[in-house]
């Protein structure tokens, strides 16, 4: 995991929702690389960005399960984490997301996360969704690549 994770130093990193979920819910396969990414962001060694749709994506399951503790954990994490920007979906992001959906046959949330990174000029987009590797407008890295 060493070399590729070091490439994230002093970089602007767009984050997909699954990275947050793996960290907060301690996914056995991906919690370690997710933690390393967030440690870099927390220390200011990297800078993170994600879309404001993160709230809709990560809060819906805990809300459905009436898990208020997890809902509160996510909300506090997102509102207080240093060096992490949560960008509202504006017209530029929406238009680019439509193009990405069209070009790559993406689901709307995936297109919005990628478009957010592109519009904000992120160096990397980190996800664990292999179909997003086809996006050419931003360098996409999967957690599996960070592990191997």
C-alpha positions in Angstrom: 0.0 0.0 0.0 3.0 2.3 0.4 3.9 3.7 -3.0 0.5 4.6 -4.3 -0.7 6.0 -0.9 2.4 8.2 -0.9 1.4 9.6 -4.3 -1.6 11.2 -2.5 0.7 13.5 -0.6 -0.2 17.2 -1.2 -2.9 16.2 -3.6 -6.6 17.2 -3.9 -8.6 13.9 -3.6 -12.3 13.5 -4.6 -14.0 10.8 -2.5 -16.8 8.5 -3.4 -19.4 7.6 -0.7 -18.1 4.1 -0.3 -14.8 5.3 1.2 -16.7 7.0 4.0 -18.9 3.9 4.6 -15.9 1.5 4.7 -14.3 3.7 7.3 -17.3 4.4 9.6 -18.8 1.0 9.4 -15.3 -0.7 9.7 -15.5 -2.8 6.6 -13.1 -5.7 7.2 -11.6 -5.6 3.7 -11.3 -1.8 3.2 -11.2 -0.1 6.6 -7.4 0.1 6.6 -6.9 1.8 3.3 -9.9 4.1 4.0 -8.4 5.0 7.3 -5.0 5.8 5.7 -6.7 8.1 3.2 -8.6 10.0 6.0 -5.5 10.2 8.1 -3.7 11.9 5.3 -6.5 14.4 4.9 -6.8 14.9 8.7 -3.1 15.7 8.9 -3.3 18.1 6.0 -1.0 15.9 3.9 -3.8 15.6 1.3 -7.0 17.5 0.9 -10.4 15.9 0.4 -13.6 16.8 -1.5 -16.9 15.1 -1.9 -20.4 16.0 -3.0 -23.2 17.2 -0.7 -25.1 14.1 -1.9 -22.9 12.2 0.5 -25.6 12.9 3.2 -28.4 11.3 1.1 -26.1 8.3 0.3 -24.7 7.5 3.7 -27.5 8.5 6.0 -30.4 6.6 4.3 -29.5 3.1 5.5 -28.8 4.1 9.1 -32.1 6.1 9.1 -34.0 3.2 7.6 -32.6 0.9 10.3 -33.3 3.6 12.9 -29.7 3.6 13.9 -29.5 7.1 15.3 -26.0 6.6 16.8 -24.6 5.9 13.3 -26.6 8.8 11.8 -25.1 11.1 14.4 -21.6 9.7 13.9 -21.8 10.4 10.2 -23.2 13.9 10.7 -20.5 14.9 13.2 -17.8 13.3 11.1 -18.9 15.2 7.9 -19.3 18.5 9.6 -16.1 18.6 11.6 -13.5 16.6 9.6 -10.5 18.9 8.8 -9.4 19.5 5.3 -12.5 18.0 3.8 -14.8 20.1 1.6 -18.4 19.1 1.0 -19.4 20.8 -2.3 -22.9 21.6 -3.2 -24.2 20.3 -6.5 -24.3 23.4 -8.7 -25.1 23.9 -12.4 -21.5 23.1 -13.6 -21.4 19.9 -11.7 -24.9 18.9 -12.9 -24.1 19.5 -16.5 -20.8 17.6 -16.4 -22.6 14.8 -14.5 -25.1 14.6 -17.3 -22.2 14.3 -19.8 -20.5 11.6 -17.7 -23.7 9.7 -17.4 -24.1 9.8 -21.2 -20.5 9.0 -22.0 -20.0 6.2 -19.5 -23.5 5.0 -18.7 -23.1 5.9 -15.0 -25.7 6.1 -12.3 -26.5 9.7 -11.3 -24.7 9.6 -7.9 -21.6 8.2 -9.4 -21.6 10.8 -12.1 -22.1 13.6 -9.5 -19.2 12.4 -7.4 -16.9 12.2 -10.4 -18.1 15.5 -11.8 -17.5 17.2 -8.4 -13.9 16.0 -8.5 -13.4 17.2 -12.1 -15.0 20.6 -11.6 -13.0 21.2 -8.4 -9.8 20.1 -10.2 -9.0 17.2 -7.9 -5.9 15.2 -8.8 -7.6 11.8 -8.0 -11.0 10.3 -7.6 -10.9 7.5 -5.0 -13.7 4.9 -5.2 -14.1 1.2 -5.1 -16.4 1.0 -8.1 -14.6 -0.6 -11.0 -16.9 0.8 -13.6 -15.7 4.3 -12.7 -12.2 3.4 -13.8 -13.4 4.1 -17.4 -13.7 7.8 -16.7 -10.9 9.5 -18.5 -11.4 13.1 -17.3 -9.9 12.4 -13.8 -7.4 9.8 -12.5 -9.5 7.2 -10.8 -8.0 5.0 -8.1 -9.7 2.1 -6.4 -9.0 0.9 -2.8 -8.0 -2.4 -4.2 -5.2 -0.6 -6.1 -4.1 1.0 -2.9 -4.0 -2.4 -1.2 -2.0 -4.1 -3.9 
